[in-house]
Amino acid sequence: MPGEKPYEVVISGSGPAGAGLALALTAREPALAGRILVLEASSHPREKICAGGITADGVRQLSAWGAPIEVPAVPIKGVRLRFGDRWSDIPAPESGAVVVRRDVFDASLVRAVRDRGVEVREETPLLDLRRDASGVEVAIPGGSVRARCVVGADGVAGGVRRALRFPQGRRHVRLIVAETFDQTEPAESEGLFAFDFSCVARGVQGYVWDFPCVIDGRRAMSRGIFDRAPDGVRRRDWKGEFARALAERGVPPDSVIWKGFPERAFDPRLPISMPRALLVGDAAGIDPLMGEGIAQSFVYAELAAETLLRAGRRNDYRFREYHRKLLRSPLGRELRLTARSADTLYSARHFPFWISLLFESASVRKVVGEALAEGGGLSQRLGRITMAALGRLITRGWQRA
Ligand SMILES: Cc1cc2nc3c(=O)[nH]c(=O)nc-3n(C[C@H](O)[C@H](O)[C@H](O)COP(=O)(O)OP(=O)(O)OC[C@H]3O[C@@H](n4cnc5c(N)ncnc54)[C@H](O)[C@@H]3O)c2cc1C
């Protein structure tokens, strides 16, 4: 609105990426709090369709920002992997990973952001955006606000991406989630991140998950299916596959409400910044292999905070180094590796080979279990995985000889 102070940054969206960015900025520079505006189209607690699994690195990042998780969270004690009639449990009792309900979790993040003195305007979507020589003009209901720059943390359908015509890209991951209060889950699987890859044999590039959670104080299960939906691969009956999985778990498919939502899979070729604007979290694109995005959004937030503070110090908001910095960071290496290898890893032809290595080698299982519970992904463990897999292949060769 005319006469309003210009903000240093307007953050569009207050999910993990947007709230995380406000926390990352104020943890580094508390005096900046009054110069950050967070816009949120909805109001908290708002529904977010998500399984709510947070790997240990995400949990640690929140503590490092001085905003530890204080909402109900189911601790994860291990990972279960399944393919057809083979399955394996990988204990990780101290992993620190948890499952949260996104409505209460995201609301708690926003409370922490407000406690730092940052202004959060709910029910206030970013409607449009114009960049000029001195900053950005952000259109909101009833007027506009000015800032030196803007960050799109507004999820898969992002207003910033749309307003500034960032290329949309093509790959959208599909997920359906159904939450059940069923008692059918065997007791021993409590506290496990369970990933069932059986559907890969039938052409779905993904998995069915079973995560324990608590809904309104009651024990429940979040179950869903992740399907990469890659370009050029014929559309598979992923909904039928999920119905089959529910029935197999003793949950009549029509007894639960299914909710679907897309994700944006990261594409290293697409820009994630332009002068005066950055994208983070789902708006920029996340893990195309497993669809994990909460902890990754926190890593994006850290990188964006560094980039914004540096831009402010230099009064240079072109953000030319942001994309390159991301690609070279551990997160960028993971995103590149998973974007490159997902087709091969999930191919119905090759998947039985990969997964057999996992079932046969305790060392491969240990590293993959760590990656899934602790976070940080496969790229930083590639050497250990390769060595363990080679060891197993050599043993196989000896056993055959
Ligand atoms: C079914 C499903 C299950 C998943 N399970 C997991 C899981 O177990 N673990 C995990 O790590 N990840 C999971 N993910 C991924 C995870 O949910 C996302 O990666 C994560 O929410 C991304 O955070 P974000 O802040 O970028 O976006 P979001 O959480 O989508 O937040 C974006 C925010 O922006 C707001 N907004 C949108 N448009 C505007 C606008 N124009 N102006 C202002 N505000 C706007 C929205 O209201 C929203 O609050 C799952 C995703 C799905 C779909």
The ligand as an SDF file (V2000), in Angstrom:
LIG
                    3D

 53 58  0  0  0  0  0  0  0  0999 V2000
    0.6680  -37.1110   -0.1800 C   0  0  0  0  0  0  0  0  0  0  0  0
    2.0060  -36.5250    0.1500 C   0  0  0  0  0  0  0  0  0  0  0  0
    2.7940  -37.1140    1.1170 C   0  0  0  0  0  0  0  0  0  0  0  0
    4.0480  -36.5640    1.4480 C   0  0  0  0  0  0  0  0  0  0  0  0
    4.7750  -37.1350    2.4420 N   0  0  0  0  0  0  0  0  0  0  0  0
    5.9600  -36.5900    2.8080 C   0  0  0  0  0  0  0  0  0  0  0  0
    6.6890  -37.1310    3.9130 C   0  0  0  0  0  0  0  0  0  0  0  0
    6.2780  -38.0640    4.5810 O   0  0  0  0  0  0  0  0  0  0  0  0
    7.8890  -36.5610    4.2210 N   0  0  0  0  0  0  0  0  0  0  0  0
    8.3750  -35.4960    3.5230 C   0  0  0  0  0  0  0  0  0  0  0  0
    9.4880  -35.0250    3.8350 O   0  0  0  0  0  0  0  0  0  0  0  0
    7.6930  -34.9530    2.4890 N   0  0  0  0  0  0  0  0  0  0  0  0
    6.4820  -35.4640    2.1310 C   0  0  0  0  0  0  0  0  0  0  0  0
    5.7750  -34.8970    1.1230 N   0  0  0  0  0  0  0  0  0  0  0  0
    6.3060  -33.6990    0.4790 C   0  0  0  0  0  0  0  0  0  0  0  0
    6.0500  -32.4580    1.3480 C   0  0  0  0  0  0  0  0  0  0  0  0
    4.6910  -32.3910    1.7070 O   0  0  0  0  0  0  0  0  0  0  0  0
    6.4390  -31.1940    0.5750 C   0  0  0  0  0  0  0  0  0  0  0  0
    7.6630  -31.3840   -0.0760 O   0  0  0  0  0  0  0  0  0  0  0  0
    6.5590  -29.9970    1.5350 C   0  0  0  0  0  0  0  0  0  0  0  0
    5.3010  -29.6830    2.0700 O   0  0  0  0  0  0  0  0  0  0  0  0
    7.1250  -28.7900    0.7930 C   0  0  0  0  0  0  0  0  0  0  0  0
    7.0720  -27.6660    1.6280 O   0  0  0  0  0  0  0  0  0  0  0  0
    6.8600  -26.2060    1.0210 P   0  0  0  0  0  0  0  0  0  0  0  0
    6.9020  -25.2710    2.1620 O   0  0  0  0  0  0  0  0  0  0  0  0
    7.7600  -26.0240   -0.1330 O   0  0  0  0  0  0  0  0  0  0  0  0
    5.3890  -26.2340    0.3860 O   0  0  0  0  0  0  0  0  0  0  0  0
    3.9860  -26.3820    1.1140 P   0  0  0  0  0  0  0  0  0  0  0  0
    4.0850  -27.2020    2.3200 O   0  0  0  0  0  0  0  0  0  0  0  0
    3.0460  -26.8080    0.0310 O   0  0  0  0  0  0  0  0  0  0  0  0
    3.6120  -24.9070    1.5750 O   0  0  0  0  0  0  0  0  0  0  0  0
    3.2940  -23.9080    0.6390 C   0  0  0  0  0  0  0  0  0  0  0  0
    2.4510  -22.8590    1.3390 C   0  0  0  0  0  0  0  0  0  0  0  0
    2.2370  -21.7830    0.4190 O   0  0  0  0  0  0  0  0  0  0  0  0
    0.8880  -21.3410    0.5200 C   0  0  0  0  0  0  0  0  0  0  0  0
    0.5550  -20.6790   -0.7380 N   0  0  0  0  0  0  0  0  0  0  0  0
    0.2720  -21.2490   -1.9420 C   0  0  0  0  0  0  0  0  0  0  0  0
    0.0560  -20.2800   -2.8660 N   0  0  0  0  0  0  0  0  0  0  0  0
    0.2640  -19.1010   -2.2360 C   0  0  0  0  0  0  0  0  0  0  0  0
    0.2030  -17.7490   -2.6560 C   0  0  0  0  0  0  0  0  0  0  0  0
   -0.0880  -17.4310   -3.9310 N   0  0  0  0  0  0  0  0  0  0  0  0
    0.4600  -16.7840   -1.7540 N   0  0  0  0  0  0  0  0  0  0  0  0
    0.7760  -17.0900   -0.4530 C   0  0  0  0  0  0  0  0  0  0  0  0
    0.8210  -18.3630   -0.0070 N   0  0  0  0  0  0  0  0  0  0  0  0
    0.5920  -19.3430   -0.8930 C   0  0  0  0  0  0  0  0  0  0  0  0
    0.1170  -22.6220    0.7810 C   0  0  0  0  0  0  0  0  0  0  0  0
   -1.1360  -22.3400    1.3770 O   0  0  0  0  0  0  0  0  0  0  0  0
    1.0650  -23.3580    1.7300 C   0  0  0  0  0  0  0  0  0  0  0  0
    0.8180  -23.0510    3.0740 O   0  0  0  0  0  0  0  0  0  0  0  0
    4.5220  -35.4240    0.7660 C   0  0  0  0  0  0  0  0  0  0  0  0
    3.7340  -34.8260   -0.2210 C   0  0  0  0  0  0  0  0  0  0  0  0
    2.4970  -35.3580   -0.5270 C   0  0  0  0  0  0  0  0  0  0  0  0
    1.6730  -34.6990   -1.5910 C   0  0  0  0  0  0  0  0  0  0  0  0
  1  2  1  0
  2  3  1  0
  2 52  2  0
  3  4  2  0
  4  5  1  0
  4 50  1  0
  5  6  2  0
  6  7  1  0
  6 13  1  0
  7  8  2  0
  7  9  1  0
  9 10  1  0
 10 11  2  0
 10 12  1  0
 12 13  2  0
 13 14  1  0
 14 15  1  0
 14 50  1  0
 15 16  1  0
 16 17  1  0
 16 18  1  0
 18 19  1  0
 18 20  1  0
 20 21  1  0
 20 22  1  0
 22 23  1  0
 23 24  1  0
 24 25  2  0
 24 26  1  0
 24 27  1  0
 27 28  1  0
 28 29  2  0
 28 30  1  0
 28 31  1  0
 31 32  1  0
 32 33  1  0
 33 34  1  0
 33 48  1  0
 34 35  1  0
 35 36  1  0
 35 46  1  0
 36 37  1  0
 36 45  1  0
 37 38  2  0
 38 39  1  0
 39 40  1  0
 39 45  2  0
 40 41  1  0
 40 42  2  0
 42 43  1  0
 43 44  2  0
 44 45  1  0
 46 47  1  0
 46 48  1  0
 48 49  1  0
 50 51  2  0
 51 52  1  0
 52 53  1  0
M  END
$$$$
